Amino acid sequence: MKVIILGAGQVGSSVANNLASEANDITVVDQDEDLLRELRDRLDLRTIQGHAAHPDVLLQAGGEDAEMILAVTNSDETNMVACQVAYTLFHTPTKIARVRAPGFTGYPQLFAADAFPIDVLISPEQLVTDYIMRLIENPGALQVLDFAGGLVRLVAVKAYYGGPLVGNELSQLYEHMPGIEARVAAIYRRGKAIQPEGDTIVEADDEVFFIAATENIRAVMSELRKLEKPFKRLMFAGGGNIGTRLAGALENRYQVKLIECDKQRAQKIAEELTHSIVLHGDVADENLLLEENIESMDVFCAVTNDDEANILSAMLAKRLGARKVMALINRHAYVDMVQSGSVDIAISPQQATIGSLLRHVRRGDVVMVHSLRHGAAEAIEAVAHGDASSSKVVGKAVEAIDLPKGTSIGAIVRGEEVLIAHHDTVIQSEDHVIMFLADKKRISEVERLFQVGITFL
């Protein structure tokens, strides 16, 4: 696929990194030559220096035959105008834009063919907010990812000593939970993927990914670790877009405190929120945290725009007694290093965002993509079409499908019914098939499985 990425910042470079490894024709446009040079040094792609919304720059980037424009510069206005230019001059089939300001997103009629012709709007801040909210709503989870409109979830947890399944074979999962179905999609042990089989023994500290109907998630988690009590008291460090959105979304269900270092910003947030306590101060001020009873907080979540401030304040909060600490970290190199220490969960904005973009690039009818393990693995939801003569999956049992190595089918959603996949489960046309890919490099093989043959009309 020929894709033009407008903006070489964190989101743009992350998408370029994911797509360049999949035989896509990628061109990145930015005004910062240093950012472009760094991308060229790492990846096999073209770069153009210039203003992303200028017609001559888009033409130079290959706008005439591009299949997708992905506008993710730091300017909402530039992204919107770039999509308008691509539509008017080049009739680009798919136009995706990052638009963050509520002054724009609050008026959906702006984004129509006769206004700003944008096919998909993305807001990384909202995606990260939703991601953190799912973690808060599921204590003990490292990741919580939705499929099929929320009917199914893929959850990552760390197995702990004392969990009923730890030290036992996976086949005993069903004996422990009669009437509740789940499937372990992957196990990572000391950073390496293990293909789960019935006789695989779960060890303490394994990172276990399992798929289940949303209502059964807590029951499955209880097999792998002691269930944590629901969170009640939350403290957010940073009153930017993410911190303010989190406080606003959760203040009616939780006791929320928010720390913001800018006095005017803190006053503005205090006026917007109704039940949250807004504090003016330094997020890493030990005296302030102690005064606000950090030791009684169930969650301390640092979401400023400074990685170092997030890491240090989260580590300090943990040392002072906060039950669970999370830190928003943009730098890829920091994530693993931090999460293996005193920070319970390191949140990567790129990982939370990339899936919403990748699903528009995937071939076949792929409706959801989640990037896992910092881009090395993926979980995808694809729709099966056709019949036994035109499809490689329809009418076949799971065991008869030639899945790439390291790929497993975890669940099938048929209408509103959730079916956990077994070896003899037969896939029907229009089923939503949820798969885990331990090796993202196999994605093209999975895409081919779900592409309908020429006989299907």
Secondary structure, DSSP 8 states (H G I E B T S, - for coil): -EEEEE--SHHHHHHHHHHHTTT-EEEEEES-HHHHHHHHHHSS-EEEES-TT-HHHHHHTTGGG-SEEEE--S-HHHHHHHHHHIIIII--SEEEEE---HHHHT-GGGSSTTSS--SEEE-HHHHHHHHHHHHHHSTTEEEEEEEGGGTEEEEEEE--TT-TTTTSBTTHHHHHSTT--EEEEEEEETTEEE---TT-B--TT-EEEEEEEGGGHHHHHHHHS-------EEEEE--SHHHHHHHHHHTTTSEEEEEES-HHHHHHHHHH-SS-EEEES-TT-HHHHHHTTGGG-SEEEE--S-HHHHHHHHHHHHHTT-SEEEEE---HHHHHHHHTTT-SEEE-HHHHHHHHHHTTTSSSSEEEEEEEGGGTEEEEEEE--S-TTT-SSTT-BGGGS---TTEEEEEEEETTEEEE--TT-B--TT-EEEEEES-GGGHHHHHHHTS--TT--
